[in-house]
Amino acid sequence: MSSDEVNGKELYICGGCNAKIGAGELSAILKNLPQPKSDKLLVGFGSSDDAAVYALSDEQALIQTLDFFPTMVSNPYLFGQIAATNALSDVYAMGGSVLTAMNIVCFPEEGDLDSLALILKGGAEKVQEAGGLLVGGHSIHDALPKYGLSVTGTVHPDKMITNQGARLGDYLILTKPIGVSVITSAYSIHETDEKTFQEAVASMTLLNKYAVEYMHEHAVSACTDVTGFGLLGHLLEMLSDDQQAVLWQSEIPYLPGAYDLANEFMITAGGQRNRNHLEDKVLFQMDDFAWEELLYDPQTSGGLLVSLPVEEAEAFLEKIKVHYPYARIIGQIVDKKTGPSIVVESGKE
């Protein structure tokens, strides 16, 4: 079934990373901007990476990123925690550690300031858990509450990990389950239960920092965090022109309840934007509309997608499962001879 045939439920627009501008539209805008040029700029926006990296010396580089979005939950404290966890993740995706963070706040002029205080409290606690310092911020009035962080981190230039560099034969490991936006959208209209929602919240508030130390113990070739462009969109950004990614659907972790909701067409506008941008780049070797939706689903504060050698994958997975019980080896980078950039098979042969 194609997205054009869906007529059972309205496409629900929610906050979080579901609010991101689509990858295709964003690329069209950014291609007209002048590319910054400096020997010290190790990573700019040209490679669609998770953060910018600027060399301060041969021993230290600065990581800069920011992320904010409208709320997707009614609890202001949880919203603060989720938004902060999501913003901090970009530093971890680059292999770095968090140094400082600053609040980005949009809030209604007549809004409840106690709610705003709870948003900021939730965010501050996550920055503290990350080992960073919350040092200020900026706020404006807006009709809809929005919150996030501008984050500065550090990394040794030789230990920096980007979304480029995946090697042929590498296994792909995903640290968190997918299905977040499907669940939060359904919960906002009372179409799923509290237990299912709380599983999604637990995933969205789990920092990706606990995988970074183990990444440096292994020959990780590339990494990105899975957010608004969905698993397929962020995976595509990791691939070079001569590479293809093969995913094994049976190995991809998803949140309890997410598949059933997608099967009931509880889908998101962001997911449809991702589908429209990616569908000619992906081949599904199984006929399962709900699974397609989960793979296109925007993830708010999603997991890390890590590429590393086959011989190191199991050891790395074993270490991170203490913090990320859903983590799985989900696919492999292979030589692209012909066809689409991503192939989704039903299972590993």
Secondary structure, DSSP 8 states (H G I E B T S, - for coil): --GGG--SS--B--SGGGGS--HHHHHHHHTTS-----TTEEE-TTTT-SSEEEESSSS-EEEEEEEEEE-SSS-HHHHHHHHHHHHHHHHHHTT-EEEEEEEEEEE-TTS-HHHHHHHHHHHHHHHHHTT-EEEEEEEEE-SS-EEEEEEEEEE-GGG---S----TT-EEEE-S-B-HHHHHHHHHTT-S-HHHHHHHHHHHTS-THHHHHHHTTTT--EEEE--TTHHHHHHHHH--TTEEEEEEGGG--B-TTHHHHHHTT--BHHHHHHHHHHGGGEEESS--HHHHHHHH---TT--EEEEE-HHHHHHHHHHHTTT-TT-EEEEEEEE--SS-SEEEESS--
